[in-house]
Amino acid sequence: MTDKDTFFKPKLILNVGGRIIDLAEPKVMGIVNLTPDSFYEGSRMQSGREVLATAEKMLADGADFLDLGAYSTRPGAEEISADEESERLLPAIRKLSKEFPQAILSVDTFRANIAERAIDSGAHIINDISGGTLDDKMFETIGKLKVPYILMHLKGNPKTMNQLNQYENLAQEIVSHLSERVAQLKAFGVKDIIVDPGFGFAKNIDQNYQLLNQMQRLKILGLPILAGLSRKSMIWKTLGITAGEALNGTTVLNAIALQNGASILRVHDVKEAKECIRIFKKLKENEQEF
């Protein structure tokens, strides 16, 4: 190993409320949608019973984290109020905390006040698709809460992002943006940061594939990388199928993401992602130099 390799080796330990999570072996984050209009119909849930059943299956299949989202961030999604987001989200957090007290719950929100209420209700991690750009109180709030934070790259918002995919150097601009945001987070005392390049957010299909090819460049940040590729349009539009038929393509891209440095796979299909990681681990165990 060279000095350069050592310098760019990411910090792969996550402190979640005193529980130390080793990300040296990649982990799986199961998506629990609390919205009626998620882009993938198979993930939409309305009743508390559906949420509990989905969470139970994901945990049984080996999910290391559950990511709850009550605000649809698909392209062109309609805005909802903070009150509506809370009404969808907070009861689900309380139910899951009660039924599965060992589960690690992440909350997908860009609102600082929702983040604070979610952590108070039993959640452990905040997953912010805006990387703090849609609420200037977010970083300060995370610093106060002292919880892990997932920092995603986004330009604009879910309504405008499809028109904001102009880049001179895609990977370089994303790394530069994330690096600036990481420095700001650290200034607020945030210690556990995960970076997400934001596949599908202000990137067109070709840009998503370019980004996946260059994902290793994010390692310069020295932080764990989350890859959220599950059933996205970069798969089903390329194959001429639907999101419901995109599991095979998802597994292919997840394997490439692991090869390119992902520490967490955020997915709708936990069992298949865990199998992907097991195969990847076996492959790495049997590397030989010639």
C-alpha positions in Angstrom: 0.0 0.0 0.0 1.4 3.4 -1.0 1.3 6.6 1.2 -1.3 7.9 -1.3 -3.6 4.9 -0.7 -3.3 5.3 3.1 -4.1 9.1 2.9 -7.3 8.4 0.9 -8.4 5.5 3.0 -11.9 6.4 4.2 -12.9 6.4 7.8 -15.2 3.4 7.9 -16.4 3.5 11.5 -19.8 5.0 12.3 -20.9 5.9 15.8 -24.7 5.6 16.0 -25.8 6.6 19.5 -22.9 4.7 21.1 -23.1 1.7 18.8 -20.0 1.4 16.6 -20.8 0.3 13.1 -17.9 -1.1 11.1 -18.4 -0.2 7.4 -15.3 -2.0 6.3 -17.8 -4.7 5.2 -20.4 -2.9 3.2 -23.9 -2.5 4.7 -27.4 -2.4 3.3 -30.0 0.4 3.9 -33.6 -0.6 3.2 -35.9 2.0 1.8 -39.2 2.4 3.7 -41.4 4.8 1.7 -44.1 6.5 3.6 -45.4 8.4 0.5 -48.2 7.7 -1.9 -46.3 8.7 -5.0 -42.8 7.1 -4.9 -41.4 6.5 -8.4 -41.4 2.7 -7.6 -45.0 1.6 -7.0 -43.9 -1.5 -5.2 -42.4 0.6 -2.4 -45.4 2.8 -1.6 -47.0 2.3 1.8 -49.9 3.9 3.5 -50.9 1.9 6.6 -48.9 1.3 9.8 -49.4 -2.4 9.2 -47.7 -2.2 5.8 -44.8 -0.2 7.3 -44.3 -2.8 10.1 -44.5 -5.7 7.7 -42.0 -4.2 5.3 -39.6 -3.3 8.1 -39.9 -6.8 9.6 -39.1 -8.4 6.2 -36.1 -6.1 5.5 -34.6 -6.7 9.0 -35.1 -10.5 8.5 -33.4 -10.2 5.2 -30.4 -8.6 6.8 -30.9 -4.8 6.5 -28.4 -2.9 8.6 -30.3 0.3 8.5 -33.9 1.3 7.6 -34.3 4.7 5.8 -37.8 6.2 6.3 -38.9 8.9 3.9 -42.2 10.8 4.0 -41.5 13.4 1.3 -41.3 12.1 -2.3 -38.1 13.4 -4.0 -38.7 11.9 -7.4 -38.2 14.3 -10.2 -41.1 16.8 -10.4 -42.6 15.7 -7.1 -45.1 18.0 -5.5 -44.1 19.8 -2.3 -45.8 18.9 1.0 -45.9 20.9 4.2 -43.8 20.2 7.2 -46.9 19.2 9.1 -47.9 16.6 6.5 -44.4 15.2 6.5 -44.4 15.0 10.3 -47.8 13.3 10.3 -46.6 10.6 7.9 -43.1 10.2 9.5 -43.2 10.5 13.3 -45.8 7.8 14.1 -43.9 5.4 11.9 -40.6 6.1 13.7 -42.3 5.5 17.1 -43.9 2.3 16.0 -40.7 0.9 14.5 -38.7 1.9 17.6 -41.2 0.1 19.8 -41.5 -3.1 17.6 -37.8 -3.3 16.6 -35.8 -1.5 19.3 -32.4 -2.7 17.9 -33.1 -1.4 14.4 -31.1 1.6 13.2 -33.5 4.1 11.7 -32.4 6.7 9.2 -34.8 9.6 8.2 -34.8 11.0 4.7 -35.6 14.7 5.1 -34.1 18.1 4.1 -35.9 20.0 6.9 -34.0 20.8 10.1 -37.1 20.9 12.3 -38.3 17.5 11.0 -34.8 16.1 11.5 -34.8 17.2 15.2 -38.3 15.8 15.8 -37.4 12.6 14.1 -34.3 12.0 16.3 -36.4 12.9 19.4 -38.9 10.3 18.3 -36.3 7.5 18.1 -34.5 7.9 14.8 -30.7 7.7 14.7 -29.4 9.1 11.3 -30.4 12.0 9.1 -30.3 11.4 5.3 -30.5 14.8 3.6 -30.9 14.7 -0.2 -30.1 18.5 -0.4 -26.9 18.3 1.6 -28.1 21.2 3.7 -28.8 23.5 0.7 -32.6 23.6 1.2 -32.5 24.5 4.9 -29.7 26.7 6.3 -30.4 25.4 9.8 -29.7 21.8 9.0 -26.0 21.7 9.7 -26.3 23.5 13.0 -29.1 21.2 14.0 -27.1 18.1 13.1 -24.2 19.4 15.1 -26.5 19.9 18.1 -28.1 16.5 17.8 -24.6 14.8 17.4 -26.0 12.1 15.0 -24.6 10.7 11.8 -25.5 12.6 8.6 -25.7 11.5 5.0 -24.6 14.4 2.8 -25.9 14.1 -0.8 -25.1 16.1 -3.8 -28.0 18.0 -5.4 -28.5 21.1 -7.5 -31.8 22.9 -7.1 -34.7 20.9 -5.7 -36.8 17.9 -6.8 -38.9 20.2 -9.0 -36.0 22.0 -10.7 -33.1 19.6 -10.7 -33.7 18.0 -14.1 -33.0 21.4 -15.7 -29.8 21.8 -13.7 -27.6 19.0 -15.0 -24.9 21.2 -16.7 -21.4 20.4 -15.7 -17.9 21.1 -17.1 -16.4 18.3 -15.1 -19.0 16.2 -13.4 -17.0 14.2 -10.8 -14.7 17.1 -10.0 -17.6 19.5 -9.4 -19.3 17.0 -7.1 -16.2 16.3 -5.1 -15.5 20.0 -4.7 -19.1 20.7 -3.6 -19.2 17.8 -1.1 -15.7 18.8 0.2 -17.0 22.4 1.0 -20.1 21.0 2.7 -18.0 18.5 4.7 -15.9 21.4 6.0 -19.0 23.3 7.0 -20.4 20.3 8.8 -17.2 19.7 10.7 -17.2 23.4 11.8 -20.5 22.6 13.5 -18.9 19.6 15.3 -20.4 16.9 13.1 -18.2 13.8 13.3 -20.0 11.0 11.5 -20.6 12.0 7.8 -21.5 9.7 4.9 -21.3 11.1 1.4 -23.7 10.3 -1.4 -23.0 11.4 -5.0 -26.7 11.7 -5.7 -27.5 9.4 -8.6 -30.5 10.7 -10.5 -30.5 14.1 -8.8 -29.5 16.8 -11.3 -27.8 14.3 -13.5 -29.1 12.8 -16.8 -28.7 9.1 -17.7 -25.3 9.3 -19.2 -24.0 11.5 -16.4 -25.2 8.9 -13.9 -23.1 6.2 -15.6 -20.1 8.6 -15.9 -20.5 9.2 -12.1 -20.6 5.5 -11.3 -17.5 5.0 -13.4 -15.7 7.8 -11.5 -17.1 7.1 -8.0 -13.7 6.2 -6.6 -12.8 9.9 -6.8 -15.0 10.5 -3.8 -12.5 8.6 -1.7 -10.4 11.7 -1.5 -13.0 13.0 1.0 -11.9 10.2 3.4 -15.5 9.3 4.3 -17.9 6.4 3.7 -19.8 6.5 0.4 -23.5 5.6 0.0 -24.8 4.5 -3.4 -28.5 4.9 -4.1 -29.1 3.2 -7.4 -32.0 1.0 -6.7 -34.6 0.7 -9.5 -33.7 4.2 -10.8 -34.6 5.5 -14.3 -30.9 5.2 -15.3 -31.6 1.4 -15.3 -35.1 1.0 -16.6 -34.9 3.7 -19.2 -31.7 2.2 -20.5 -33.3 -1.3 -20.7 -36.7 -0.1 -22.0 -38.5 -1.7 -19.0 -40.3 -0.4 -15.8 -39.0 0.3 -12.3 -40.8 -2.9 -11.2 -38.6 -4.9 -13.6 -35.3 -3.2 -12.7 -34.1 -5.5 -9.9 -31.6 -7.3 -12.1 -30.1 -4.1 -13.4 -30.0 -2.7 -9.8 -27.9 -5.7 -8.7 -25.5 -5.2 -11.6 -25.0 -1.5 -10.7 -24.7 -2.3 -7.0 -21.9 -4.7 -7.7 -20.1 -2.0 -9.7 -20.7 0.5 -6.9 -19.1 -1.9 -4.4 -16.1 -2.3 -6.7 -15.8 1.5 -6.9 -15.9 2.1 -3.1 -19.4 2.1 -1.9 -19.8 1.3 1.9 -23.6 1.4 2.0 -26.1 0.3 -0.6 -29.5 2.0 -0.3 -32.1 -0.4 -1.8 -35.7 -1.5 -2.1 -34.6 -5.2 -2.2 -32.5 -6.0 0.8 -32.1 -9.8 0.3 -30.6 -9.4 -3.2 -28.3 -6.5 -2.0 -27.0 -8.7 0.9 -26.3 -11.5 -1.6 -24.5 -9.0 -3.8 -22.3 -8.0 -0.9 -21.5 -11.7 0.0 -20.4 -12.4 -3.6 -18.3 -9.2 -3.6 -16.7 -10.1 -0.3 -15.8 -13.6 -1.6 -14.3 -12.0 -4.7 -12.2 -9.7 -2.6 -11.1 -12.5 -0.3 -9.6 -14.3 -3.3 -7.7 -11.4 -4.9 -4.3 -12.4 -6.0 -1.5 -10.3 -7.4 0.3 -11.6 -10.5 
